[in-house]
Amino acid sequence: MIELAFLILFPAIVAFLLLAFKNGQVRNVVVKIAAGLIGLATIILLITYFSSGLVLFSVHLETAAEIMFVISLLIAGFILYLGIKQRKYLAVILVTIQTLMFIGIEGWLAKDVQQVSNLFIDQFSLIMAAIVGIIGTLICVYALAYMETYHAHHPEIPDRQNVFFFMVFVFLAAMFGLIFSNNLLWVYFFWEITTLASFILIGYSKTAESTNNAFLALEMNLLGGIAFAGAIIYLLIADPTGSFLGIEQLLSSGQALALVPAVLISFAGITKAALMPFSSWLVGAMVAPTPVSALLHSSTMVKAGVYIIVRFAPVLSGTTEGLIIGLVGGFTFLLGSAIAISQSNAKKVLAYSTIANLGLIVACAGVGTYKLVWAAILLIIFHAIAKSLLFLCVGTVEHQIGSRNIEDMSGLIVRMPKVAVMMLVGIAGMFLAPFGMLISKWVAIEAFIEAQFGLIFVAILAFGGSITVFFWSKWMGKIISVDPHVTREADTLKSEKRIVLYILAGLTVLICLIFPLISSSLIEPFVLSVYGQTARLSQDNIIIMAMMLFLLMIMPFSMLLPRNGARKVPPYMGGRPASSDMKFLGSMGVTRDVTLSNYYLNDLFGESRLLMAGTALGFGLILLAMIVLVGMIL
């Protein structure tokens, strides 16, 4: 109980300290100490409750609800003010609707509710806490050096680092509160805090583009917040005592009561996880500084969305609504992966691959069988670590070479060998997640085949997985290509950045090595406690995974081996050797330049084309789910 309270309250206290202290040296010390303490508390929590299973905590804090109510009203007032000031009237309308719903809940429906089990913890909470407490804090430490360089490169942007780090630590506090809260009213409060934090961080630079993108993220997440509030209202009307506001109590109540709120909350999860048709807000968030992108993609915002859907997966399992939610995730996986092919902007590739992987997680959770929930949680772990590493590497490369274009990363293994190797490790981690961990073992395919309309998901998984190989492979090829015109860059990487990147790369490899232990000690017990049965790793699968891990990891690290006596030979172009200045004799005796560039296939996988199709398909599926839901209620 003490560990939970510390992880929720301590980051919030640190946030206010960082808001008050504008001195850079003081900020560095506070962030590093706070990150260390939060990481240590997370490890202690993991050790303490490692084998405890579900633990409910009866927290009698009557003033907490009042404090949350006041903070919620202040947030609503702040958003209303900014919305009117910036003439973003859709945001004004949405926040007004949501605030009126919240006032109705607190002032009328929930006034006599006595919910004592406000906090809980189980194996899934421990996994999420480890992601937030370790990866999230590493990103905070990395951001210290990054933000200093960021403002040196962008002197036109006002230096508001105290606000930046304030919101980052508020983000961490809100995520801890969200994953430890059993009371849906508390979950809803922390849910909206993450919406506010992302809004402010995306709009950090205060440019017209960042402001517009911040409001886009806000508007889409407010839609989800309205659905979340609707779920709470439904439960309070069904039972005014509020006995089903506890997540654990709601999940055990059965589908008759829990399905409607589960679908509404899953819709909120879809908006926050940026699945189609709401993916545009996450792509727009790329205007924010790179640590914000890493935080949103790996350990906070979007992970809150998939977390809540996985929580309600047992309720969705076997239902038409769950199938539709699964299809939203499946088509997001397929189309998001396809759009990533056409992107040369590294951060956009990471954004669309994030959207795609979140879609795969939601596809598993929507269908909701025990095997697929096992797979979804494993995907959450690998995606969080590998994607945070990749975002921070891209930010480092951008500051060093002045570009985030993949084509400009040619020969990165020569120019920035250590960073390039860490990028290769991150990409290998992304390969392992959807293929080594799932497809090679047939767990996902077997589970989808057993589900209703399972062959559709198998086809989506197969085609989406193949597309994933394509866009990751061509990026890897650029990184390891040898260009005679490039030379090694001067090592200007600051110690904070270097240490964080090393740790994340090491964690990626470590998690790949010990994933059977993670599965057997955390994921399998959680799935068993929920479903009464669980997926397990066979010895053959573990051997196959060890072989794949060796093959995928040996290539990145072999790049660092010394090559004394190595002989460089000119490339061959259609059988003709190129000269030292990268020219070769083409057909008809014409001398041509050697150029190396990727295929982006914009005509087939262009963003505007597929995004429009995905948006229309996503809206159609969500509308169908709502029609089915209304029909069930009536």
C-alpha positions as CSV (number, residue, x, y, z in Angstrom):
1,M,0.0,0.0,0.0
2,I,2.8,2.4,0.9
3,E,4.6,1.7,-2.4
4,L,1.4,2.4,-4.4
5,A,0.8,5.7,-2.6
6,F,4.4,6.7,-3.1
7,L,4.4,6.0,-6.8
8,I,1.2,8.0,-7.3
9,L,2.0,11.0,-5.0
10,F,5.8,11.4,-5.2
11,P,6.0,12.1,-9.0
12,A,3.2,14.7,-8.5
13,I,5.2,16.4,-5.7
14,V,8.4,16.4,-7.8
15,A,6.4,17.9,-10.7
16,F,5.5,20.9,-8.6
17,L,9.1,21.3,-7.4
18,L,10.2,21.3,-11.0
19,L,7.6,23.9,-11.9
20,A,9.0,26.2,-9.2
21,F,12.7,25.7,-9.9
22,K,13.8,27.2,-13.2
23,N,17.5,26.8,-12.5
24,G,18.9,24.2,-14.9
25,Q,21.4,22.7,-12.5
26,V,18.8,22.3,-9.8
27,R,16.4,20.7,-12.3
28,N,19.1,18.2,-13.3
29,V,19.7,17.1,-9.8
30,V,16.0,16.9,-8.9
31,V,15.1,14.9,-12.0
32,K,17.9,12.4,-11.6
33,I,17.2,11.8,-7.9
34,A,13.5,11.5,-8.5
35,A,14.0,9.1,-11.4
36,G,16.2,7.0,-9.3
37,L,13.8,6.9,-6.4
38,I,10.8,6.1,-8.7
39,G,12.8,3.3,-10.4
40,L,13.9,1.9,-7.1
41,A,10.3,2.0,-5.7
42,T,9.1,0.2,-8.8
43,I,11.6,-2.6,-8.3
44,I,10.7,-2.9,-4.6
45,L,7.0,-3.0,-5.6
46,L,7.8,-5.8,-8.1
47,I,9.7,-7.8,-5.6
48,T,7.1,-7.3,-2.8
49,Y,4.0,-8.3,-4.8
50,F,5.7,-10.6,-7.4
51,S,3.7,-13.7,-6.3
52,S,0.8,-12.1,-4.5
53,G,-1.8,-12.2,-7.2
54,L,-4.7,-9.8,-6.9
55,V,-4.6,-7.5,-3.8
56,L,-7.3,-5.0,-3.1
57,F,-6.7,-2.0,-0.8
58,S,-9.5,-0.4,1.2
59,V,-8.7,3.3,1.1
60,H,-11.1,5.5,3.1
61,L,-10.3,8.9,1.7
62,E,-13.5,10.9,1.5
63,T,-11.6,14.1,0.7
64,A,-9.9,12.5,-2.3
65,A,-13.1,12.5,-4.3
66,E,-13.6,16.2,-3.4
67,I,-10.0,17.1,-4.4
68,M,-10.4,15.2,-7.7
69,F,-13.6,17.0,-8.4
70,V,-12.1,20.4,-7.8
71,I,-9.0,19.5,-10.0
72,S,-11.3,18.3,-12.7
73,L,-13.2,21.5,-12.7
74,L,-10.0,23.5,-12.8
75,I,-8.8,21.5,-15.8
76,A,-12.1,22.0,-17.6
77,G,-11.9,25.7,-17.0
78,F,-8.3,25.8,-18.3
79,I,-9.3,24.0,-21.5
80,L,-12.3,26.1,-22.0
81,Y,-10.2,29.3,-21.6
82,L,-7.6,28.0,-24.2
83,G,-10.3,26.7,-26.5
84,I,-12.1,30.1,-26.6
85,K,-8.8,31.9,-26.9
86,Q,-7.6,29.8,-29.8
87,R,-11.1,29.6,-31.4
88,K,-11.2,25.8,-31.1
89,Y,-14.9,25.6,-30.6
90,L,-15.1,21.8,-31.0
91,A,-12.9,21.4,-28.0
92,V,-15.0,23.9,-26.1
93,I,-18.2,21.9,-26.9
94,L,-16.7,18.6,-26.0
95,V,-15.2,19.7,-22.7
96,T,-18.5,21.4,-21.8
97,I,-20.4,18.2,-22.4
98,Q,-17.9,16.1,-20.5
99,T,-17.8,18.6,-17.6
100,L,-21.6,18.5,-17.3
101,M,-21.6,14.7,-17.3
102,F,-18.9,14.8,-14.6
103,I,-20.8,17.3,-12.5
104,G,-23.9,15.0,-12.8
105,I,-21.9,12.0,-11.7
106,E,-20.3,13.7,-8.6
107,G,-23.2,15.9,-7.6
108,W,-26.1,13.6,-8.2
109,L,-25.4,10.0,-9.1
110,A,-22.4,9.3,-7.0
111,K,-23.2,11.3,-3.9
112,D,-24.1,8.2,-1.8
113,V,-21.5,5.8,-3.3
114,Q,-19.3,4.0,-0.8
115,Q,-16.4,2.6,-2.7
116,V,-13.7,1.4,-0.4
117,S,-11.5,-0.8,-2.6
118,N,-10.1,2.2,-4.5
119,L,-6.7,0.7,-5.2
120,F,-5.6,-2.7,-6.3
121,I,-2.6,-4.5,-7.7
122,D,-2.0,-7.7,-9.7
123,Q,0.5,-9.1,-12.1
124,F,-0.7,-7.0,-15.0
125,S,-0.5,-3.9,-12.8
126,L,3.1,-4.8,-11.9
127,I,4.0,-5.1,-15.6
128,M,2.5,-1.8,-16.4
129,A,4.1,-0.2,-13.3
130,A,7.5,-1.5,-14.4
131,I,7.0,0.0,-17.9
132,V,6.1,3.4,-16.4
133,G,8.5,3.4,-13.5
134,I,11.6,2.3,-15.4
135,I,11.2,3.3,-19.1
136,G,9.3,6.5,-18.2
137,T,12.0,7.7,-15.8
138,L,14.8,6.8,-18.2
139,I,13.1,9.1,-20.8
140,C,13.0,11.8,-18.2
141,V,16.7,11.6,-17.6
142,Y,17.4,11.5,-21.3
143,A,15.2,14.6,-21.7
144,L,17.6,16.7,-19.5
145,A,20.3,16.7,-22.2
146,Y,17.9,16.6,-25.1
147,M,16.0,19.7,-24.1
148,E,19.2,21.7,-23.6
149,T,20.2,20.8,-27.2
150,Y,16.7,21.3,-28.5
151,H,16.6,24.9,-27.4
152,A,20.1,25.5,-28.7
153,H,18.9,24.3,-32.1
154,H,15.6,26.2,-31.8
155,P,16.3,29.6,-30.2
156,E,13.0,31.0,-31.5
157,I,11.1,28.7,-29.1
158,P,10.6,30.0,-25.6
159,D,12.5,28.0,-23.0
160,R,9.7,26.6,-20.8
161,Q,11.6,23.5,-19.5
162,N,10.1,23.9,-16.0
163,V,6.6,23.4,-17.6
164,F,7.9,20.6,-19.7
165,F,9.3,18.6,-16.8
166,F,6.3,19.5,-14.6
167,M,4.0,17.9,-17.2
168,V,6.3,14.9,-17.7
169,F,6.2,14.0,-14.0
170,V,2.4,14.7,-13.8
171,F,2.2,12.2,-16.7
172,L,4.0,9.5,-14.6
173,A,1.9,10.2,-11.5
174,A,-1.3,9.9,-13.6
175,M,-0.2,6.7,-15.2
176,F,0.6,5.1,-11.8
177,G,-2.8,6.3,-10.5
178,L,-4.6,4.8,-13.5
179,I,-3.0,1.4,-13.4
180,F,-3.4,1.1,-9.6
181,S,-7.0,2.4,-9.4
182,N,-9.8,-0.1,-8.9
183,N,-12.4,2.6,-8.6
184,L,-13.6,3.6,-12.1
185,L,-14.1,7.2,-10.8
186,W,-10.4,7.3,-9.9
187,V,-9.4,5.7,-13.2
188,Y,-11.5,8.4,-15.0
189,F,-9.8,11.2,-13.1
190,F,-6.3,10.0,-13.9
191,W,-7.4,9.2,-17.5
192,E,-8.3,12.9,-18.0
193,I,-5.0,14.0,-16.4
194,T,-3.1,12.1,-19.1
195,T,-5.2,13.8,-21.8
196,L,-4.3,17.2,-20.3
197,A,-0.6,16.3,-20.1
198,S,-0.4,15.2,-23.7
199,F,-2.2,18.3,-24.8
200,I,0.3,20.6,-23.1
201,L,3.4,18.6,-24.1
202,I,2.4,18.3,-27.8
203,G,1.8,22.1,-27.9
204,Y,5.1,22.8,-26.1
205,S,6.7,24.9,-28.9
206,K,3.5,27.1,-29.2
207,T,3.8,27.2,-33.0
208,A,0.7,27.2,-35.1
209,E,1.3,23.6,-36.1
210,S,1.9,22.3,-32.6
211,T,-1.1,24.2,-31.3
212,N,-3.4,22.7,-33.9
213,N,-2.0,19.2,-33.4
214,A,-2.4,19.6,-29.6
215,F,-6.0,20.5,-30.0
216,L,-6.6,17.6,-32.4
217,A,-5.2,15.2,-29.8
218,L,-7.4,16.9,-27.1
219,E,-10.6,16.7,-29.2
220,M,-10.2,13.1,-30.0
221,N,-9.4,12.1,-26.4
222,L,-12.3,14.2,-25.1
223,L,-14.5,12.0,-27.3
224,G,-13.1,9.0,-25.4
225,G,-13.6,10.8,-22.1
226,I,-17.3,11.4,-22.9
227,A,-17.7,7.7,-23.6
228,F,-15.9,6.8,-20.3
229,A,-18.2,9.1,-18.4
230,G,-21.1,7.5,-20.1
231,A,-20.0,4.1,-18.9
232,I,-19.9,5.3,-15.3
233,I,-23.3,6.9,-15.6
234,Y,-24.7,3.6,-17.0
235,L,-23.3,1.7,-14.0
236,L,-24.6,4.2,-11.4
237,I,-28.1,4.1,-13.0
238,A,-28.0,0.3,-13.0
239,D,-26.8,0.2,-9.3
240,P,-27.0,3.5,-7.4
241,T,-24.9,2.0,-4.6
242,G,-21.9,2.0,-6.9
243,S,-21.0,-1.5,-6.0
244,F,-19.9,-2.2,-9.6
245,L,-17.6,0.8,-9.9
246,G,-14.7,-1.4,-8.9
247,I,-13.0,-2.9,-11.9
248,E,-12.6,-6.2,-10.2
249,Q,-16.2,-6.3,-9.1
250,L,-17.4,-5.3,-12.6
251,L,-15.4,-7.9,-14.3
252,S,-16.8,-10.6,-12.0
253,S,-20.4,-9.4,-12.5
254,G,-20.8,-11.1,-16.0
255,Q,-21.4,-9.8,-19.5
256,A,-25.1,-8.9,-18.9
257,L,-24.1,-5.9,-16.8
258,A,-20.4,-5.3,-17.8
259,L,-20.6,-5.4,-21.6
260,V,-22.1,-1.9,-22.2
261,P,-19.6,-0.1,-20.0
262,A,-16.8,-2.3,-21.3
263,V,-17.6,-1.3,-24.9
264,L,-17.8,2.4,-24.0
265,I,-14.5,2.3,-22.1
266,S,-12.9,0.3,-24.9
267,F,-14.0,3.1,-27.3
268,A,-12.2,5.5,-24.9
269,G,-9.2,3.2,-25.1
270,I,-9.3,3.3,-28.9
271,T,-9.2,7.1,-29.0
272,K,-6.3,7.2,-26.5
273,A,-4.4,4.4,-28.2
274,A,-4.8,6.3,-31.5
275,L,-6.3,3.5,-33.5
276,M,-8.0,4.3,-36.7
277,P,-10.0,6.4,-37.2
278,F,-8.3,8.4,-34.5
279,S,-4.7,7.8,-35.5
280,S,-4.1,11.3,-36.9
281,W,-3.6,12.8,-33.4
282,L,-0.6,10.5,-32.6
283,V,1.0,11.3,-36.0
284,G,0.5,15.0,-35.3
285,A,2.1,14.6,-31.9
286,M,5.5,14.2,-33.7
287,V,5.9,18.0,-33.7
288,A,6.7,17.7,-30.0
289,P,10.2,17.2,-28.7
290,T,11.4,13.6,-29.1
291,P,11.2,12.6,-25.4
292,V,7.5,13.5,-25.6
293,S,7.1,11.1,-28.5
294,A,8.9,8.4,-26.7
295,L,6.8,9.0,-23.5
296,L,3.5,9.0,-25.4
297,H,4.4,5.9,-27.5
298,S,6.1,3.7,-25.0
299,S,5.0,4.2,-21.4
300,T,2.1,6.6,-20.9
301,M,-0.6,7.8,-23.2
302,V,-1.2,5.1,-25.7
303,K,-0.3,2.3,-23.2
304,A,-3.2,3.6,-21.1
305,G,-5.5,2.9,-24.0
306,V,-4.5,-0.6,-24.6
307,Y,-4.2,-1.3,-20.9
308,I,-7.9,-0.6,-20.3
309,I,-9.0,-2.6,-23.3
310,V,-6.9,-5.6,-22.2
311,R,-8.4,-5.2,-18.7
312,F,-11.9,-5.6,-20.2
313,A,-10.9,-8.4,-22.7
314,P,-12.7,-11.1,-20.7
315,V,-16.0,-9.2,-21.0
316,L,-15.5,-8.6,-24.7
317,S,-14.6,-12.3,-25.4
318,G,-17.2,-14.1,-27.6
319,T,-19.3,-11.0,-28.2
320,T,-20.2,-9.2,-31.5
321,E,-19.0,-6.0,-30.0
322,G,-15.6,-7.5,-29.0
323,L,-15.3,-8.9,-32.5
324,I,-15.9,-5.5,-34.0
325,I,-13.3,-3.9,-31.6
326,G,-10.9,-6.6,-32.6
327,L,-11.5,-5.8,-36.3
328,V,-10.8,-2.1,-35.6
329,G,-7.5,-3.2,-34.1
330,G,-6.8,-5.7,-36.9
331,F,-7.4,-3.3,-39.8
332,T,-5.4,-0.6,-37.9
333,F,-2.5,-3.1,-37.7
334,L,-2.7,-3.8,-41.5
335,L,-3.2,-0.3,-42.7
336,G,-0.8,1.3,-40.2
337,S,2.0,-1.1,-41.3
338,A,1.2,-0.4,-44.9
339,I,1.4,3.4,-44.5
340,A,4.8,3.1,-42.7
341,I,6.2,1.7,-46.0
342,S,5.6,5.1,-47.7
343,Q,7.3,7.2,-45.0
344,S,10.9,8.4,-45.2
345,N,10.6,10.5,-42.0
346,A,11.9,8.3,-39.3
347,K,9.6,9.6,-36.6
348,K,6.6,9.0,-38.9
349,V,7.7,5.4,-39.5
350,L,7.9,5.0,-35.7
351,A,4.5,6.6,-35.3
352,Y,2.7,4.4,-37.8
353,S,4.5,1.3,-36.5
354,T,3.3,2.2,-33.1
355,I,-0.3,2.6,-34.4
356,A,0.0,-0.7,-36.1
357,N,1.4,-2.6,-33.1
358,L,-1.3,-1.1,-30.8
359,G,-3.8,-2.3,-33.4
360,L,-2.5,-5.8,-33.1
361,I,-2.7,-5.6,-29.3
362,V,-6.3,-4.4,-29.5
363,A,-7.1,-7.1,-32.1
364,C,-5.9,-9.7,-29.5
365,A,-7.8,-8.1,-26.6
366,G,-11.0,-7.6,-28.6
367,V,-11.3,-11.2,-29.5
368,G,-10.3,-11.8,-25.9
369,T,-9.4,-15.4,-25.5
370,Y,-6.9,-16.4,-22.9
371,K,-4.2,-17.1,-25.5
372,L,-4.7,-13.8,-27.2
373,V,-4.6,-11.8,-23.9
374,W,-1.3,-13.6,-23.1
375,A,0.0,-12.5,-26.5
376,A,-1.3,-8.9,-26.0
377,I,0.5,-8.4,-22.7
378,L,3.7,-9.7,-24.1
379,L,3.4,-7.3,-27.1
380,I,2.9,-4.4,-24.7
381,I,6.2,-5.2,-22.9
382,F,8.3,-5.6,-26.1
383,H,6.8,-2.6,-27.8
384,A,7.3,-0.3,-24.8
385,I,11.0,-1.1,-24.5
386,A,12.0,-1.3,-28.2
387,K,10.0,1.8,-29.3
388,S,11.3,4.0,-26.5
389,L,14.9,3.0,-27.5
390,L,14.1,3.8,-31.2
391,F,12.6,7.2,-30.6
392,L,15.5,8.3,-28.4
393,C,18.0,7.0,-31.0
394,V,16.2,8.9,-33.7
395,G,16.3,12.1,-31.6
396,T,20.0,11.6,-31.0
397,V,20.7,11.1,-34.7
398,E,18.6,14.1,-35.7
399,H,20.5,16.4,-33.3
400,Q,23.8,15.0,-34.7
401,I,23.2,15.0,-38.5
402,G,20.4,17.6,-38.6
403,S,17.9,15.3,-40.2
404,R,15.4,12.6,-39.3
405,N,15.0,11.4,-42.9
406,I,15.9,7.7,-43.3
407,E,17.7,8.4,-46.6
408,D,20.1,10.7,-44.7
409,M,20.9,7.8,-42.3
410,S,22.9,6.0,-45.0
411,G,26.1,4.7,-43.6
412,L,25.1,5.5,-40.0
413,I,27.0,2.4,-38.9
414,V,30.2,4.3,-39.9
415,R,29.1,7.7,-38.8
416,M,27.7,6.9,-35.4
417,P,28.4,3.2,-34.8
418,K,27.3,2.9,-31.2
419,V,24.0,4.6,-31.8
420,A,23.5,2.7,-35.0
421,V,23.9,-0.6,-33.2
422,M,21.4,0.4,-30.6
423,M,18.9,1.3,-33.3
424,L,19.5,-2.1,-34.8
425,V,18.8,-3.7,-31.4
426,G,15.6,-1.7,-31.2
427,I,14.5,-2.7,-34.7
428,A,15.4,-6.4,-33.9
429,G,13.2,-6.0,-30.7
430,M,10.3,-5.0,-32.9
431,F,10.9,-8.0,-35.2
432,L,10.9,-10.3,-32.2
433,A,7.6,-8.9,-30.8
434,P,5.2,-9.7,-33.6
435,F,7.2,-12.7,-35.0
436,G,9.4,-14.4,-32.6
437,M,7.0,-14.0,-29.7
438,L,3.8,-14.7,-31.5
439,I,3.8,-16.0,-35.1
440,S,6.7,-18.5,-34.8
441,K,4.9,-20.2,-31.9
442,W,1.5,-20.2,-33.6
443,V,-0.1,-18.9,-30.5
444,A,-1.9,-16.0,-32.1
445,I,-2.7,-17.9,-35.3
446,E,-4.1,-20.9,-33.3
447,A,-6.1,-18.6,-31.1
448,F,-7.5,-16.6,-34.0
449,I,-8.5,-19.8,-35.9
450,E,-10.5,-20.9,-32.9
451,A,-12.3,-17.5,-32.6
452,Q,-15.3,-16.4,-34.6
453,F,-14.4,-15.2,-38.1
454,G,-10.8,-16.1,-37.1
455,L,-9.5,-16.6,-40.6
456,I,-10.0,-12.8,-41.2
457,F,-7.6,-12.1,-38.4
458,V,-5.2,-14.8,-39.6
459,A,-5.1,-13.1,-43.0
460,I,-4.7,-9.7,-41.4
461,L,-1.9,-10.9,-39.2
462,A,-0.1,-12.6,-42.1
463,F,-0.2,-9.7,-44.5
464,G,0.4,-7.1,-41.8
465,G,3.4,-9.0,-40.5
466,S,4.9,-9.3,-44.0
467,I,4.5,-5.6,-44.5
468,T,6.2,-5.0,-41.1
469,V,9.2,-7.0,-42.3
470,F,9.5,-4.8,-45.4
471,F,9.6,-1.4,-43.8
472,W,11.9,-2.4,-40.9
473,S,14.3,-4.2,-43.2
474,K,14.8,-1.3,-45.6
475,W,15.5,1.0,-42.7
476,M,18.1,-1.5,-41.3
477,G,19.6,-1.7,-44.8
478,K,20.1,2.1,-44.8
479,I,21.8,2.0,-41.4
480,I,24.3,-0.7,-42.3
481,S,25.0,0.4,-45.8
482,V,28.6,1.4,-46.5
483,D,29.0,4.8,-48.2
484,P,32.6,5.8,-49.1
485,H,31.7,9.5,-48.8
486,V,30.7,9.4,-45.1
487,T,33.1,9.6,-42.2
488,R,32.7,9.1,-38.5
489,E,31.0,11.9,-36.7
490,A,32.5,13.5,-33.6
491,D,31.2,12.0,-30.4
492,T,29.2,14.8,-28.8
493,L,26.7,12.6,-27.1
494,K,26.2,13.7,-23.5
495,S,26.5,11.2,-20.7
496,E,22.8,11.3,-19.8
497,K,21.8,10.4,-23.3
498,R,24.5,7.7,-23.6
499,I,23.7,6.0,-20.4
500,V,19.9,5.9,-21.0
501,L,20.4,4.5,-24.5
502,Y,22.8,1.8,-23.2
503,I,20.3,0.9,-20.5
504,L,17.4,0.7,-22.9
505,A,19.4,-1.4,-25.4
506,G,20.5,-3.7,-22.6
507,L,16.9,-4.0,-21.4
508,T,15.7,-4.9,-24.9
509,V,18.2,-7.8,-25.0
510,L,17.6,-8.8,-21.4
511,I,13.8,-9.0,-21.9
512,C,14.3,-11.1,-25.0
513,L,16.5,-13.5,-23.0
514,I,14.3,-13.8,-20.0
515,F,10.8,-13.6,-21.6
516,P,10.0,-17.2,-20.7
517,L,10.5,-16.2,-17.0
518,I,8.3,-13.1,-17.4
519,S,5.7,-15.2,-19.0
520,S,5.7,-18.0,-16.4
521,S,5.9,-15.7,-13.4
522,L,3.7,-12.8,-14.3
523,I,1.7,-13.1,-17.5
524,E,0.6,-16.8,-17.2
525,P,-0.6,-16.4,-13.5
526,F,-2.6,-13.3,-14.4
527,V,-4.3,-15.0,-17.4
528,L,-4.9,-18.1,-15.3
529,S,-6.5,-16.0,-12.5
530,V,-8.9,-14.4,-15.0
531,Y,-9.7,-17.2,-17.4
532,G,-9.0,-20.3,-15.3
533,Q,-6.6,-21.5,-18.0
534,T,-3.5,-20.0,-19.6
535,A,-1.2,-20.2,-22.6
536,R,2.2,-21.7,-21.9
537,L,5.5,-21.8,-23.7
538,S,6.6,-25.2,-24.8
539,Q,10.3,-26.2,-24.7
540,D,10.4,-26.4,-28.5
541,N,9.2,-22.8,-28.8
542,I,11.8,-21.6,-26.3
543,I,14.5,-23.3,-28.3
544,I,13.3,-21.7,-31.5
545,M,13.1,-18.4,-29.8
546,A,16.7,-18.7,-28.5
547,M,17.9,-19.4,-32.1
548,M,16.0,-16.5,-33.5
549,L,17.3,-14.2,-30.7
550,F,20.9,-15.3,-31.5
551,L,20.5,-14.7,-35.2
552,L,18.8,-11.3,-34.8
553,M,21.2,-10.0,-32.1
554,I,24.4,-11.3,-33.5
555,M,24.2,-8.9,-36.5
556,P,23.9,-5.6,-34.6
557,F,26.7,-6.4,-32.1
558,S,29.0,-7.9,-34.8
559,M,29.1,-4.4,-36.3
560,L,31.2,-3.3,-33.3
561,L,33.9,-5.9,-33.7
562,P,37.3,-4.7,-35.0
563,R,38.0,-5.4,-38.6
564,N,41.8,-5.3,-38.8
565,G,42.9,-6.2,-42.2
566,A,39.5,-5.9,-43.8
567,R,39.5,-5.1,-47.5
568,K,37.0,-2.8,-49.0
569,V,35.9,-3.6,-52.5
570,P,33.9,-1.4,-54.9
571,P,30.3,-2.3,-55.3
572,Y,29.1,-4.1,-58.4
573,M,26.3,-2.5,-60.5
574,G,24.8,-5.1,-62.8
575,G,28.2,-6.9,-63.0
576,R,30.2,-3.7,-63.5
577,P,32.5,-2.5,-60.7
578,A,32.0,1.1,-59.6
579,S,34.9,3.5,-59.4
580,S,36.1,5.1,-56.1
581,D,34.0,8.1,-56.8
582,M,30.8,5.9,-57.0
583,K,30.4,5.9,-60.8
584,F,29.9,3.0,-63.1
585,L,29.7,2.4,-66.8
586,G,26.1,1.7,-67.7
587,S,24.4,0.5,-70.9
588,M,25.4,2.1,-74.2
589,G,28.7,3.2,-72.5
590,V,27.1,6.0,-70.5
591,T,28.7,6.8,-67.1
592,R,26.2,6.8,-64.3
593,D,26.3,7.8,-60.6
594,V,25.7,5.0,-58.0
595,T,22.7,5.9,-56.0
596,L,21.2,3.9,-53.1
597,S,17.7,4.7,-52.0
598,N,14.7,2.8,-50.7
599,Y,11.4,2.1,-52.4
600,Y,8.5,4.0,-50.7
601,L,5.7,2.9,-53.1
602,N,3.6,6.0,-52.5
603,D,1.2,5.1,-55.3
604,L,0.3,1.9,-53.4
605,F,0.8,2.8,-49.7
606,G,0.6,6.6,-49.7
607,E,-0.5,8.1,-46.4
608,S,-3.4,10.2,-47.8
609,R,-4.9,7.2,-49.7
610,L,-4.7,4.6,-47.0
611,L,-5.4,6.9,-44.1
612,M,-8.7,7.9,-45.7
613,A,-9.6,4.3,-46.2
614,G,-8.7,3.4,-42.7
615,T,-10.6,6.3,-41.2
616,A,-13.8,5.4,-43.2
617,L,-13.4,1.7,-42.2
618,G,-12.8,2.6,-38.6
619,F,-15.7,4.9,-38.3
620,G,-17.9,2.3,-40.0
621,L,-16.9,-0.4,-37.6
622,I,-17.3,1.8,-34.5
623,L,-20.7,2.9,-35.7
624,L,-21.7,-0.7,-36.2
625,A,-20.6,-1.5,-32.7
626,M,-22.6,1.4,-31.3
627,I,-25.7,0.3,-33.2
628,V,-25.3,-3.3,-31.8
629,L,-24.8,-1.8,-28.3
630,V,-27.9,0.4,-28.5
631,G,-29.9,-2.6,-29.8
632,M,-28.8,-4.7,-26.8
633,I,-29.7,-1.9,-24.3
634,L,-33.1,-1.4,-25.8
